[in-house]
C-alpha cells in the first residue's frame, strides 16, 4: 500500500433469524502516510553453539532505516544477565538504507549458565513505532568439557542439540519442545 487514502466496506450476511439487516454493514476509511522516522532492528543472530570460556563470540545485527529521513542511529548490545555492555556504535543511515553491525562478546568474565542478550537501537526524534527497536536472545553458556571419546567440545543437550534459543523466533525455551 502506498501513502494515500483507502476505503473499506464490510457486509455480514448469512446470519440465521437476523431481523435487522441494516446493522450488518459498515464502512470506514483510513489514510496512510509515509513514516517519517522508523529505525528497525531487523535481525539479531546469536550464535548457534555453546562456547568455551574466554572465547570471543561474534553477535551480528542488521539495522534498517524504514523512514523517509536520514538518521543517526545509536546501537547498544547488552548482557542483561550480568548487566554489562557488550558493544555500542553510533552511525548514520540514509533513508531506506540497511547496515550490518557486529559486536564481539569476550566471554572471559561471563558466568556460566543462561545469559539474556539484548540488541537495541535507541528511538530517533519523532519515531513512534519503537517495538521494532529491540530484540532479545537467550544464550546458554557452558564450559567446554571432555567427551567420552576424550576430545574437547561444546556441551550438548541430551537430545544432541546446541543450547540456544532466540526468544522472538522460537518457543523452545518456554515449552521445552524441539525445533
Secondary structure, 3 states (H helix, E strand, C coil): CCCCEEEEEEECCCCCCCCCHHHHEEEEEEECCCCCCCEEEEEEECCCCCCCCCCEEEEEEEEEECCCCCEEEEEEEEECCCCEEEEEEEEEECCCCEEEEEEEEEHHHCCCEEEEEEEEECCCCCCCCCHHHEEEEEEEECCCEECCCCCEECCCCCCCCCCEECCCCCCHHHHCCCC
